[in-house]
């Protein structure tokens, strides 16, 4: 293997790694094949298990596609304070994943957004960390918590409801999505150009024995990279204004990390939409069948995980009803995937041969009979 073939293989591997999305096990991934058709991926039932999160490489995804990792409300905000807990048990052998915590607004001394984490500090120095699927989501929730904590007690209920309602604003999602698609059009074109150049054209120069030296190949790549740097800098400023340090870092890293350059537009898309509720995103972006599947999961979560963080189920049920989705309805059993299936988990739809017991993945959800071979 010569130098050019090695470079092409390395870029291909990095591109696949860049396409791998690692999110929390209770998060959801919406992946598009283009710029509008999004598909919901159930990360509890599919994907590679990677420590505290799960990763998935969506199939059939073009370089112009996008990823949006979204989560349901990660915290419960009340007029008295903020509460956090693991909404879906992951590993019962790890007690800290199962333990809940709470801080009153008077006990909340400081809020810091640290990458994809939100760090909450109490007056006694204790720290509570909440993980998100994007840095924008962590910053957005940090700003809202700061506003609520600083508000007079009589204004907090209205601010809390407005905070949750903003994550369900489908009109804002639609406008934001169209803006990002429009503002990153040239950046997506550059990403596709880099993909074709490095993974197809460069190997062809060796296969066809074209007389193009390393200098010519490097200069052509540099020209594409410089164009991409300019477009990324402009698009980042339009999509995520105010994040000057992040913008310059992403711009300077682009020429030395081509796989990231190919995914730059997708990264901006995910950052712009990451703080919205997944059901609201699916109503705007996903196909009807995928939206209905996500609605089924949300309804099952309300039924089998009543301690899921959020205000109350009423707000989510009312929102879904306004979009002709009934979260109170029983979806019934799915079609069995294998013969001799006896029961299934009504949350993750994992199928079992036994007819009773609890789901080995969800732990606390009782199995439900009704499948036939």
C-alpha positions, 0 to 999 in steps of 0.5 A: 500500500503506497502513501496515497492509498494509506491516506485514502484508507485513513480518511475513510475510517475517520469518516465512518467514525465521524458518522458514528453518533454516540448519545445517552442510552435514553436519547433518540437519534433522528437521521436524515438521508437528505435534508428533510427526510428524517428517520427515528432510531431507537437507541435502546434496541439497536446500535453498538453499546459504548459505555454510558451511551450508544452509538449508531451508524445510520445506513443509506446516509449521504454526505449531505445528510444530518443527525439530530440527537434529542432527549426528553426533558432531562430535569424536573423543574418545580417552583421549589427547585430542580430534580434529577434522576435516571429516567430509564434504569441502565445498570442496577449494579451501579447505584449512582445511576438509580439514585435521584437528587434535588436542589432547591433554588436557594441551594443552587449556587452556580450553574456551568455548561461544560461541553455536553454537560451541565454542572450544578453546584450547591451552596455546600460545594456539592456538584450535580452533573447532567449530560446532554447530546449537544453543547447547545442543549447544555448551554440552553438549559443552563441559561433557562435554569439561571433565569428561573433561579434568579426570578422571584418565587411567584414568577417561577411557575410561569417561567418553568412552563414557558421553558418546557413549552419552548422545547415543544415549539414546532413552528420554531423548529420548522423555521430553524430547520429551514434556516440551517438547511439554507445557511449550510447549503454551500458547506454541504456541497463542500463536504460532498466535494471533499468526500468524492475527492479524497475517497474516490478521485485520489484512489482513482489516480493510482488505479488509473496511473494518472500523472498527478503527484502528491503536490498537485493532490495536496494543493487541490485539497488545500483549495477545497479546505480553504473554501470550506474554512470560509464557508464554515466560519460564515455558517457557524456565525449565522447558525450559532451566533455568539459562540466566537471561540467555538467558531474559530476552533472549528474553522482552524481544525477543518483542514487538518481533520477532513472527516470532520469537514465532511460532517461540518454542516451536519454538526451545525444542524444538530447543535441548532436543534438539539434542545428541542423535545424529540417528539416535537422534532419528529412532528416537523421532520420525521416521516409519519410512520417514524413519528408514530413509532416515536409517539408510541415510545413516548406514550409507553414511557409515560405509562411505565416510567412515571418518574420521567423528568418533566413538569407533568404528563399533562403538558406533553399529552396536551401538546401531542393531542394538538397534533392528532396524537393520542398518548393515552391510547394503547398501541397494542402488541407489535407483529412478532419478528420470530416464531414461537414468541410469547411475550414482549416488552411494551416499552422497547418491544424486545420479544421473549419466549416466556410469557411473564417476567420483566424486561431484561433491558428496561428492568422495571417494565413487566412483560406483556403477552399477546404475541402469536407465532 
